[in-house]
Amino acid sequence: MPFDPNHDTTVQLRHAIDGDRESLGWLVAHLSPLLLAQARWRLAGGMSQGIDAEDLVQEAWLVALPRLHELVPRDGRLTPVLLRFLATTIVHRVNNLVRDTLRRGPAIAGDGIAEGLADERTGVVTAAVRDEQRRQLLVTIEALEPIDRQVLLLRGVEQRSQATTAALLGISGDAVAMRFSRALARLRAQLPSSLLADLGGGGPG
């Protein structure tokens, strides 16, 4: 099927699973800035010396790419499942890096992170986060009020439930819903409507 940028993101992902490189590039271009914002937030706790958030995103994609065919749709949609998988991979990697830092001191830049990655695969991530439109998306996310940004990343990128997000942030479920809706409104001009729908959260836990 010819590449159509207006297709719903789950359709793009199905094409990517079938080996369509344009669809895969489209997905990486649209999801990587969201993942980069998540990685930067997760690294912001003071243990991030020498750790590159972009490398973490590249690592997450390298873990996910060989396993795209294993994704099981949730409510008929694949993209939220992929987002949760990528975001969880980043969270686990950050947690491991923090533990390593506590044991042996700050990491050295490039020390085992994304080392030896194929240029062809990492290049599309780099291009995605340096493209002007994608860069503006990242700027918009990082310009959100801190609590709104956390809600967006927990609900939309990590696909946490509203109740879990509320518990993690110490706010009410109604406040989570309001702040999430406000954050999505800020992104509406920069993301396809189908991808905004996929950021609806609601994953388990």
NORSUL-V570734 format. One record per residue. N is the residue number from 0. SS is DSSP state (H for helix, E for strand, C for the rest). PHI is phi in radians with two decimals (NA if undefined). NEAR is the number of other C-alpha atoms within 8 Angstrom. Layout:
{{N,SS,PHI,NEAR} {N,SS,PHI,NEAR}}
This chain:
{{0,C,NA,2} {1,C,-1.05,3} {2,C,-1.13,6} {3,C,-2.33,5} {4,C,-1.14,5} {5,C,-1.59,5} {6,C,-1.09,8} {7,C,-1.07,8} {8,H,-1.15,11} {9,H,-1.15,9} {10,H,-1.11,8} {11,H,-1.03,13} {12,H,-1.16,13} {13,H,-1.09,8} {14,H,-1.10,11} {15,H,-1.10,12} {16,H,-1.06,9} {17,C,-1.40,6} {18,C,1.74,7} {19,C,-1.34,9} {20,H,-1.23,7} {21,H,-1.15,8} {22,H,-1.13,12} {23,H,-1.10,13} {24,H,-1.06,9} {25,H,-1.08,10} {26,H,-1.10,11} {27,H,-1.07,11} {28,H,-1.09,14} {29,H,-1.53,11} {30,H,-1.61,9} {31,H,-1.08,12} {32,H,-1.08,14} {33,H,-1.13,11} {34,H,-1.19,12} {35,H,-1.13,13} {36,H,-1.07,12} {37,H,-1.11,11} {38,H,-1.10,14} {39,H,-1.10,9} {40,H,-1.12,7} {41,H,-1.17,9} {42,C,-1.57,11} {43,C,-1.45,8} {44,C,-1.54,6} {45,C,1.74,6} {46,C,-1.87,9} {47,C,-1.77,11} {48,C,-1.01,9} {49,C,1.36,9} {50,C,-1.84,11} {51,C,-1.69,9} {52,H,-1.06,10} {53,H,-1.11,9} {54,H,-1.10,10} {55,H,-1.10,13} {56,H,-1.13,14} {57,H,-1.06,11} {58,H,-1.06,10} {59,H,-1.06,12} {60,H,-1.12,9} {61,H,-1.14,9} {62,H,-1.24,9} {63,H,-1.36,11} {64,H,-0.95,7} {65,C,-1.24,7} {66,C,-2.01,8} {67,H,-0.98,9} {68,H,-1.19,6} {69,H,-1.54,5} {70,C,-1.13,9} {71,C,-1.93,6} {72,C,-1.01,8} {73,E,-2.03,8} {74,C,0.96,4} {75,C,1.43,5} {76,E,-2.09,10} {77,C,-1.72,12} {78,H,-1.06,10} {79,H,-1.05,12} {80,H,-1.18,12} {81,H,-1.11,11} {82,H,-1.02,12} {83,H,-1.10,12} {84,H,-1.10,9} {85,H,-1.08,12} {86,H,-1.14,13} {87,H,-1.17,9} {88,H,-1.04,10} {89,H,-1.14,12} {90,H,-1.04,10} {91,H,-1.10,8} {92,H,-1.14,9} {93,H,-1.09,10} {94,H,-1.05,8} {95,H,-1.14,8} {96,H,-1.13,9} {97,H,-1.12,10} {98,H,-1.08,8} {99,H,-1.11,9} {100,H,-1.11,11} {101,H,-1.13,8} {102,H,-1.38,6} {103,H,-2.27,6} {104,C,1.66,7} {105,C,-0.97,10} {106,C,-1.28,10} {107,C,-1.59,8} {108,C,-0.93,8} {109,C,1.42,10} {110,C,-1.29,7} {111,C,1.36,5} {112,C,-1.73,9} {113,C,1.02,10} {114,C,-1.26,7} {115,C,1.38,4} {116,C,-1.19,7} {117,C,-1.21,6} {118,H,-1.00,6} {119,H,-1.08,6} {120,H,-1.43,9} {121,H,-1.32,10} {122,H,-1.06,8} {123,H,-1.22,11} {124,H,-1.20,13} {125,H,-1.03,9} {126,H,-1.09,9} {127,H,-1.10,13} {128,H,-1.43,12} {129,H,-1.80,8} {130,C,-1.06,8} {131,H,-1.06,6} {132,H,-1.13,7} {133,H,-1.21,13} {134,H,-1.11,11} {135,H,-1.15,8} {136,H,-1.07,11} {137,H,-1.09,12} {138,H,-1.06,8} {139,H,-1.10,10} {140,H,-1.09,10} {141,H,-1.33,8} {142,C,-1.54,6} {143,C,-1.12,9} {144,C,-0.97,6} {145,H,-0.87,6} {146,H,-1.19,7} {147,H,-1.15,12} {148,H,-1.13,12} {149,H,-1.10,8} {150,H,-1.07,13} {151,H,-1.04,13} {152,H,-1.23,12} {153,H,-1.22,11} {154,H,-1.35,17} {155,H,-1.47,13} {156,H,-1.60,15} {157,C,-1.40,12} {158,C,1.04,16} {159,C,-1.34,14} {160,C,-1.23,12} {161,H,-1.09,12} {162,H,-1.13,7} {163,H,-1.15,9} {164,H,-1.06,14} {165,H,-1.06,13} {166,H,-1.16,9} {167,H,-1.14,6} {168,H,-1.70,6} {169,C,1.22,6} {170,C,-2.24,8} {171,C,-1.38,8} {172,H,-1.06,10} {173,H,-1.10,6} {174,H,-1.17,9} {175,H,-1.06,13} {176,H,-1.06,9} {177,H,-1.14,8} {178,H,-1.21,12} {179,H,-1.15,12} {180,H,-1.06,8} {181,H,-1.16,9} {182,H,-1.15,12} {183,H,-1.09,10} {184,H,-1.08,7} {185,H,-1.19,8} {186,H,-1.62,11} {187,C,-1.01,10} {188,C,-1.33,5} {189,C,-2.03,7} {190,C,-2.23,9} {191,C,-1.04,8} {192,H,-1.06,7} {193,H,-1.16,9} {194,H,-1.26,10} {195,H,-1.05,11} {196,H,-1.12,7} {197,H,-1.25,12} {198,C,-1.50,11} {199,C,-1.20,9} {200,C,1.23,14} {201,C,1.70,9} {202,C,-1.17,8} {203,C,-1.12,6} {204,C,1.22,5}}
